[in-house]
Amino acid sequence: MIRVVVHYTGRVQGVGFRWTTANLARGFAVAGTVQNLPDGRVRLDAQGQRDQVNALLSAVDQAMGGNIYSKDVAEHPPDPSLGDPKLAKSFEIKR
């Protein structure tokens, strides 16, 4: 299992980015969160099998690529508090 934290920069707030990301995540075996940051970026924290996490990131890029100016991707150790990627509703929007 891997965990990635992605910071998206661009026109990523107020355009349905979090909702779209959470909706896409439900199609993959991933757990995690997506949230707006005070500095205007969006933070995606996702964990699961490498192929599932990479597929989610590709889906986000495809769906929201016109709004993303740049992204910073960093790999981290898995975090049990994010939930189990095998369980439904393991991905949520943080407010």
C-alpha positions as CSV (number, residue, x, y, z in Angstrom):
1,M,0.0,0.0,0.0
2,I,1.2,3.5,-0.8
3,R,0.0,7.0,0.3
4,V,0.4,10.2,-1.7
5,V,-0.3,13.8,-0.7
6,V,-0.9,16.0,-3.7
7,H,-1.2,19.8,-3.5
8,Y,-3.0,21.2,-6.6
9,T,-2.5,24.9,-7.6
10,G,-4.7,26.8,-10.0
11,R,-8.4,27.5,-10.3
12,V,-9.1,24.7,-8.0
13,Q,-11.5,26.2,-5.4
14,G,-15.1,27.1,-6.2
15,V,-15.2,24.9,-9.3
16,G,-16.3,21.6,-7.8
17,F,-12.8,20.2,-7.5
18,R,-13.4,18.5,-4.2
19,W,-16.7,17.0,-5.1
20,T,-15.3,15.8,-8.4
21,T,-12.3,14.2,-6.8
22,A,-14.4,12.5,-4.0
23,N,-16.8,11.2,-6.7
24,L,-14.0,9.8,-8.8
25,A,-12.3,8.3,-5.7
26,R,-15.4,6.2,-5.1
27,G,-14.6,4.3,-8.3
28,F,-11.2,3.1,-7.0
29,A,-10.1,1.1,-4.0
30,V,-8.6,4.2,-2.2
31,A,-9.1,5.8,1.1
32,G,-8.3,9.4,2.0
33,T,-9.5,13.0,2.0
34,V,-9.6,16.1,-0.2
35,Q,-9.8,19.6,1.2
36,N,-9.4,23.3,0.3
37,L,-6.5,25.0,1.9
38,P,-6.5,28.7,3.1
39,D,-3.8,29.6,0.5
40,G,-6.1,28.7,-2.4
41,R,-4.7,25.2,-3.1
42,V,-6.4,21.8,-2.8
43,R,-4.8,19.0,-0.8
44,L,-5.5,15.4,-1.8
45,D,-4.4,12.7,0.6
46,A,-5.0,9.2,-0.8
47,Q,-3.8,5.7,0.0
48,G,-4.3,2.2,-1.5
49,Q,-2.5,-0.1,-3.9
50,R,-0.2,1.8,-6.2
51,D,-2.2,1.1,-9.4
52,Q,-5.5,2.3,-7.7
53,V,-3.9,5.5,-6.4
54,N,-2.2,6.2,-9.7
55,A,-5.5,5.6,-11.5
56,L,-7.3,8.1,-9.2
57,L,-4.6,10.7,-9.9
58,S,-4.9,10.2,-13.6
59,A,-8.7,10.5,-13.4
60,V,-8.4,13.8,-11.5
61,D,-5.9,15.1,-14.0
62,Q,-8.3,14.2,-16.9
63,A,-11.4,15.6,-15.2
64,M,-9.9,18.7,-13.8
65,G,-6.8,19.3,-15.8
66,G,-8.1,22.6,-17.3
67,N,-8.1,24.0,-13.7
68,I,-4.8,22.6,-12.5
69,Y,-1.8,24.9,-13.2
70,S,0.7,22.8,-11.2
71,K,0.7,19.9,-8.7
72,D,3.2,18.8,-6.1
73,V,3.1,15.0,-5.4
74,A,4.8,13.5,-2.4
75,E,4.8,9.9,-1.2
76,H,4.3,9.2,2.5
77,P,4.0,6.2,4.8
78,P,0.4,4.8,4.9
79,D,-1.8,6.4,7.6
80,P,-4.3,4.1,9.3
81,S,-6.5,7.1,10.3
82,L,-7.3,7.6,6.6
83,G,-9.3,4.4,6.6
84,D,-9.3,1.1,4.7
85,P,-9.2,1.4,0.9
86,K,-11.3,-1.8,0.7
87,L,-14.2,-0.3,2.6
88,A,-16.9,1.8,1.0
89,K,-17.0,5.5,2.0
90,S,-13.3,5.5,2.9
91,F,-12.8,8.8,1.0
92,E,-14.3,12.0,2.2
93,I,-14.3,15.8,1.7
94,K,-12.7,17.6,4.6
95,R,-14.1,21.0,5.4
